[in-house]
Amino acid sequence: MAILTHLPDAELEVMQALWALDCYPAHTADIAEKLSRDWKAPTLLKLLSRLEERGFVESRKEGRANVYIPKVQREDYLAAESRSFLNRLHGGSLSSLVAALSPETKLTQEDVEALEALLKKGGG
C-alpha cells in the first residue's frame, strides 16, 4: 500500500478521474474522459507513471495499451489528507477548523445535526 502523501493538484485530478470510473482496469481513454482538462496523451501517461511510482496506481499491459487500477481508495486518501490538513493548519483542533469556517459558511440544519451526531459518537 502507498504511503498516503499529499498529491499535487494534477495527479490528484487524475486519481479523482480514476476513482470516478465504475470498473477496473481502466484504459487511458476512459480516464481522459473523466478529466476536466483536455490533456495530451503524453501528459496523462506521465502523470499516471508518477502515480504508479508513488504507489497510488498499478498498471499492466492489455494488448498494446496499459490499463490502470487504483491501489489507494478515495476514502483512505481523503481521510489522510483531512487529518494532515487539520493537524497542519489547526493543530489538530476540530473546533478551530469549524470556527474558521463559520464566519463565511452558513451551516444548514442538516450540517448541525451531522456535527452533533459526530460529536455524540466521539468522532469515531
Secondary structure, DSSP 4 states (H G I P E B T S, - for coil): ----PPPPHHHHHHHHHHHH-SSSSEEHHHHHHH-SS---HHHHHHHHHHHHHHTSEEEEEETTEEEEEESS-HHHHHHHHHHHHHHHHHTT-HHHHHHHHTTT-PPPHHHHHHHHHHHHHTT-
